[in-house]
């Protein structure tokens, strides 16, 4: 309620300009919405040709990567980064509640500074 649609058209092309070229399997971001509290909600999907492998992983690597890309979109949307996007390299408090997913709904919040939540 009250969320506005975030345009994801050209997201991957914009990353190529920063030196990050994502192949087809890793282009899973399908839609995003900015919440009234500043958080970013998104839907990411595993490409159909990889869905048969989803059960082999807690979270398929391509789907997990697409979920983390939402933080790049958040940074891009906020006008941050000053050029190169910041990539996630450390995790705390991670829990796996189910496995074999072919799509995820993601929420990114607290993207200011060096930390945030996905």
C-alpha atoms as a printed R data frame, in Angstrom:
    type eleno elety resid chain resno      x       y       z
1   ATOM     1    CA   UNK     A     1  0.000   0.000   0.000
2   ATOM     2    CA   UNK     A     2  1.450   3.289  -1.083
3   ATOM     3    CA   UNK     A     3  4.468   1.701  -2.794
4   ATOM     4    CA   UNK     A     4  5.535   3.151  -6.124
5   ATOM     5    CA   UNK     A     5  6.806   1.128  -9.069
6   ATOM     6    CA   UNK     A     6 10.540   1.365  -9.725
7   ATOM     7    CA   UNK     A     7 11.539   1.127 -13.375
8   ATOM     8    CA   UNK     A     8 13.907  -1.837 -13.827
9   ATOM     9    CA   UNK     A     9 14.155  -1.408 -17.596
10  ATOM    10    CA   UNK     A    10 17.807  -0.949 -18.492
11  ATOM    11    CA   UNK     A    11 19.063  -2.047 -15.061
12  ATOM    12    CA   UNK     A    12 21.443  -4.672 -16.432
13  ATOM    13    CA   UNK     A    13 22.598  -2.449 -19.260
14  ATOM    14    CA   UNK     A    14 23.458   0.214 -16.689
15  ATOM    15    CA   UNK     A    15 25.615  -2.272 -14.801
16  ATOM    16    CA   UNK     A    16 27.510  -3.119 -17.996
17  ATOM    17    CA   UNK     A    17 28.524   0.549 -18.079
18  ATOM    18    CA   UNK     A    18 30.123   0.003 -14.647
19  ATOM    19    CA   UNK     A    19 31.968  -3.112 -15.805
20  ATOM    20    CA   UNK     A    20 29.486  -5.727 -14.517
21  ATOM    21    CA   UNK     A    21 28.153  -7.909 -17.322
22  ATOM    22    CA   UNK     A    22 25.484 -10.373 -16.174
23  ATOM    23    CA   UNK     A    23 24.715 -13.359 -18.400
24  ATOM    24    CA   UNK     A    24 21.164 -14.468 -19.158
25  ATOM    25    CA   UNK     A    25 21.040 -16.893 -16.212
26  ATOM    26    CA   UNK     A    26 21.842 -14.081 -13.786
27  ATOM    27    CA   UNK     A    27 19.327 -11.521 -15.063
28  ATOM    28    CA   UNK     A    28 16.483 -12.491 -12.746
29  ATOM    29    CA   UNK     A    29 15.170  -9.111 -11.569
30  ATOM    30    CA   UNK     A    30 11.580  -8.789 -12.826
31  ATOM    31    CA   UNK     A    31  9.979  -5.958 -10.878
32  ATOM    32    CA   UNK     A    32 10.571  -3.560  -7.999
33  ATOM    33    CA   UNK     A    33  8.591  -1.210  -5.756
34  ATOM    34    CA   UNK     A    34  9.728   1.504  -3.325
35  ATOM    35    CA   UNK     A    35  7.831   1.391  -0.036
36  ATOM    36    CA   UNK     A    36  6.685   4.435   1.907
37  ATOM    37    CA   UNK     A    37  9.395   3.742   4.512
38  ATOM    38    CA   UNK     A    38 12.149   3.805   1.859
39  ATOM    39    CA   UNK     A    39 12.576   0.051   1.627
40  ATOM    40    CA   UNK     A    40 12.816  -1.566  -1.799
41  ATOM    41    CA   UNK     A    41 10.693  -4.610  -2.619
42  ATOM    42    CA   UNK     A    42 11.440  -6.763  -5.640
43  ATOM    43    CA   UNK     A    43 10.545  -9.966  -7.412
44  ATOM    44    CA   UNK     A    44 13.358 -12.120  -8.787
45  ATOM    45    CA   UNK     A    45 12.989 -15.329 -10.783
46  ATOM    46    CA   UNK     A    46 15.150 -18.191 -11.910
47  ATOM    47    CA   UNK     A    47 15.242 -18.554 -15.708
48  ATOM    48    CA   UNK     A    48 12.979 -21.374 -16.871
49  ATOM    49    CA   UNK     A    49 15.881 -23.442 -18.203
50  ATOM    50    CA   UNK     A    50 17.408 -23.567 -14.690
51  ATOM    51    CA   UNK     A    51 14.227 -24.344 -12.727
52  ATOM    52    CA   UNK     A    52 14.827 -28.098 -12.945
53  ATOM    53    CA   UNK     A    53 18.041 -27.646 -10.921
54  ATOM    54    CA   UNK     A    54 16.455 -25.525  -8.177
55  ATOM    55    CA   UNK     A    55 15.945 -28.511  -5.854
56  ATOM    56    CA   UNK     A    56 19.672 -29.259  -5.845
57  ATOM    57    CA   UNK     A    57 20.377 -26.091  -3.844
58  ATOM    58    CA   UNK     A    58 19.163 -24.394  -0.700
59  ATOM    59    CA   UNK     A    59 18.825 -21.360  -2.972
60  ATOM    60    CA   UNK     A    60 19.998 -21.674  -6.567
61  ATOM    61    CA   UNK     A    61 23.129 -19.492  -7.030
62  ATOM    62    CA   UNK     A    62 21.593 -17.534  -9.926
63  ATOM    63    CA   UNK     A    63 18.445 -16.823  -7.886
64  ATOM    64    CA   UNK     A    64 20.494 -15.849  -4.827
65  ATOM    65    CA   UNK     A    65 22.595 -13.508  -6.939
66  ATOM    66    CA   UNK     A    66 19.460 -11.906  -8.409
67  ATOM    67    CA   UNK     A    67 18.174 -11.319  -4.867
68  ATOM    68    CA   UNK     A    68 21.429  -9.558  -3.956
69  ATOM    69    CA   UNK     A    69 21.218  -7.452  -7.122
70  ATOM    70    CA   UNK     A    70 18.242  -5.688  -5.550
71  ATOM    71    CA   UNK     A    71 20.729  -3.867  -3.306
72  ATOM    72    CA   UNK     A    72 22.463  -2.606  -6.478
73  ATOM    73    CA   UNK     A    73 19.115  -1.383  -7.774
74  ATOM    74    CA   UNK     A    74 18.503   0.302  -4.425
75  ATOM    75    CA   UNK     A    75 21.862   2.063  -4.637
76  ATOM    76    CA   UNK     A    76 21.231   3.041  -8.267
77  ATOM    77    CA   UNK     A    77 17.737   4.325  -7.425
78  ATOM    78    CA   UNK     A    78 19.020   6.414  -4.529
79  ATOM    79    CA   UNK     A    79 21.716   7.921  -6.747
80  ATOM    80    CA   UNK     A    80 24.497   6.516  -4.601
81  ATOM    81    CA   UNK     A    81 27.687   4.715  -5.354
82  ATOM    82    CA   UNK     A    82 29.554   7.495  -7.099
83  ATOM    83    CA   UNK     A    83 30.395   5.250 -10.052
84  ATOM    84    CA   UNK     A    84 31.042   1.627  -9.168
85  ATOM    85    CA   UNK     A    85 28.303  -0.311  -7.377
86  ATOM    86    CA   UNK     A    86 29.014  -1.753  -3.944
87  ATOM    87    CA   UNK     A    87 28.748  -5.543  -3.836
88  ATOM    88    CA   UNK     A    88 27.674  -7.628  -0.840
89  ATOM    89    CA   UNK     A    89 30.601  -9.587   0.567
90  ATOM    90    CA   UNK     A    90 29.657 -10.432   4.154
91  ATOM    91    CA   UNK     A    91 26.524 -11.913   5.723
92  ATOM    92    CA   UNK     A    92 25.172 -12.202   9.267
93  ATOM    93    CA   UNK     A    93 21.990 -13.749  10.608
94  ATOM    94    CA   UNK     A    94 21.258 -15.830   7.504
95  ATOM    95    CA   UNK     A    95 18.592 -18.531   7.855
96  ATOM    96    CA   UNK     A    96 17.275 -20.904   5.205
97  ATOM    97    CA   UNK     A    97 13.615 -21.708   5.814
98  ATOM    98    CA   UNK     A    98 12.866 -23.577   2.582
99  ATOM    99    CA   UNK     A    99 14.768 -24.835  -0.437
100 ATOM   100    CA   UNK     A   100 14.194 -25.348  -4.141
101 ATOM   101    CA   UNK     A   101 12.586 -21.953  -4.865
102 ATOM   102    CA   UNK     A   102 12.320 -20.712  -8.433
103 ATOM   103    CA   UNK     A   103 11.276 -17.181  -7.460
104 ATOM   104    CA   UNK     A   104 11.736 -14.901  -4.472
105 ATOM   105    CA   UNK     A   105 10.277 -11.725  -3.104
106 ATOM   106    CA   UNK     A   106 13.040  -9.568  -1.703
107 ATOM   107    CA   UNK     A   107 13.080  -6.557   0.618
108 ATOM   108    CA   UNK     A   108 16.159  -4.349   0.916
109 ATOM   109    CA   UNK     A   109 16.322  -1.763   3.678
110 ATOM   110    CA   UNK     A   110 18.889   0.375   5.458
111 ATOM   111    CA   UNK     A   111 21.063   0.816   2.392
112 ATOM   112    CA   UNK     A   112 22.692   4.008   3.646
113 ATOM   113    CA   UNK     A   113 26.322   3.601   4.708
114 ATOM   114    CA   UNK     A   114 28.101   0.269   4.850
115 ATOM   115    CA   UNK     A   115 25.265  -2.001   5.948
116 ATOM   116    CA   UNK     A   116 21.748  -2.995   5.204
117 ATOM   117    CA   UNK     A   117 19.267  -5.834   5.330
118 ATOM   118    CA   UNK     A   118 18.050  -8.165   2.570
